[in-house]
């Protein structure tokens, strides 16, 4: 086998003497293409900075999303507790009325 192309899932075969030559030629052409198509130093630094910034931004967004989700959960729990207390307040007023009525002296004429 001269080489295997994993993208296509194809193995390339040539007769033995040609096999070594074409494999070496393919490797040389690949390296030349890399040399001529690569980015300049400034472009490489800019791309690196962009990747770093994007990663930091993604992590900050994840943190903020989790923070807000936790805050919303806490707020909902607090609101449930307040609603329970407000519903219990009506019962407290009824109990207060009963206490006031029982403590009033009865007037018998």
C-alpha positions as CSV (number, residue, x, y, z in Angstrom):
1,X,0.0,0.0,0.0
2,X,1.4,3.4,-1.0
3,X,-0.9,5.3,1.4
4,X,-4.3,5.3,2.9
5,X,-6.8,8.2,2.6
6,X,-8.9,8.2,5.8
7,X,-11.3,10.8,4.5
8,X,-12.4,8.6,1.7
9,X,-11.5,5.3,3.3
10,X,-9.4,4.4,0.3
11,X,-6.1,2.7,0.2
12,X,-3.8,3.5,-2.8
13,X,-1.6,0.8,-4.3
14,X,1.1,1.0,-6.9
15,X,3.8,-1.4,-8.2
16,X,6.7,-1.6,-5.8
17,X,9.3,0.6,-7.4
18,X,6.7,3.3,-8.3
19,X,5.2,2.9,-4.8
20,X,8.2,4.4,-3.0
21,X,8.6,7.2,-5.5
22,X,4.9,8.3,-5.4
23,X,4.7,8.1,-1.7
24,X,7.8,10.3,-1.3
25,X,6.5,12.7,-4.0
26,X,3.1,12.9,-2.2
27,X,4.9,13.7,1.1
28,X,7.1,16.4,-0.5
29,X,4.2,18.1,-2.3
30,X,2.3,18.1,1.0
31,X,5.1,19.8,2.9
32,X,5.7,22.3,0.0
33,X,1.9,23.1,0.1
34,X,2.1,23.7,3.8
35,X,5.1,26.0,3.4
36,X,3.4,28.2,0.8
37,X,-0.1,28.2,2.1
38,X,0.8,28.8,5.8
39,X,-0.1,32.1,7.4
40,X,2.3,34.9,8.0
41,X,3.6,35.5,11.6
42,X,1.1,38.4,12.1
43,X,-1.8,36.4,10.8
44,X,-0.9,33.4,13.0
45,X,-0.6,35.7,16.1
46,X,-4.0,37.3,15.2
47,X,-5.6,33.9,14.8
48,X,-4.1,32.7,18.1
49,X,-5.4,35.8,19.9
50,X,-8.8,35.4,18.3
51,X,-9.0,31.7,19.4
52,X,-7.9,32.7,23.0
53,X,-10.5,35.5,23.2
54,X,-13.2,33.2,21.8
55,X,-12.4,30.5,24.4
56,X,-12.5,33.1,27.2
57,X,-15.8,34.5,25.9
58,X,-17.3,31.0,25.7
59,X,-16.2,30.2,29.3
60,X,-17.6,33.6,30.5
61,X,-20.9,32.9,28.8
62,X,-21.1,29.4,30.4
63,X,-20.4,30.9,33.8
64,X,-22.9,33.7,33.4
65,X,-25.6,31.2,32.2
66,X,-25.0,29.0,35.2
67,X,-24.9,31.9,37.5
68,X,-28.2,33.2,36.2
69,X,-29.8,29.8,36.3
70,X,-28.8,29.4,40.0
71,X,-30.0,32.9,40.8
72,X,-33.4,32.2,39.1
73,X,-33.7,29.0,41.0
74,X,-32.9,30.8,44.3
75,X,-35.4,33.6,43.4
76,X,-38.1,31.1,42.7
77,X,-37.6,29.3,46.0
78,X,-37.7,32.6,47.9
79,X,-40.9,33.6,46.1
80,X,-42.5,30.3,47.0
81,X,-41.6,30.9,50.7
82,X,-43.0,34.4,50.5
83,X,-46.3,33.2,48.9
84,X,-46.6,30.5,51.6
85,X,-46.1,33.2,54.3
86,X,-48.7,35.4,52.6
87,X,-51.2,32.6,52.5
88,X,-50.5,31.9,56.2
89,X,-51.0,35.6,57.0
90,X,-54.7,35.3,56.3
91,X,-54.9,32.5,58.9
92,X,-53.0,34.7,61.4
93,X,-55.6,37.4,61.0
94,X,-58.4,34.9,61.7
95,X,-56.6,33.7,64.8
96,X,-56.0,37.3,65.9
97,X,-59.8,38.0,65.5
98,X,-60.6,35.0,67.6
99,X,-58.2,36.1,70.4
100,X,-59.6,39.6,70.4
101,X,-63.2,38.3,70.6
102,X,-62.3,35.9,73.4
103,X,-60.5,38.5,75.5
104,X,-63.3,41.1,75.3
105,X,-65.4,41.1,78.4
106,X,-68.8,39.9,77.9
107,X,-71.5,42.5,78.6
108,X,-74.6,41.2,80.3
109,X,-77.3,43.7,81.0
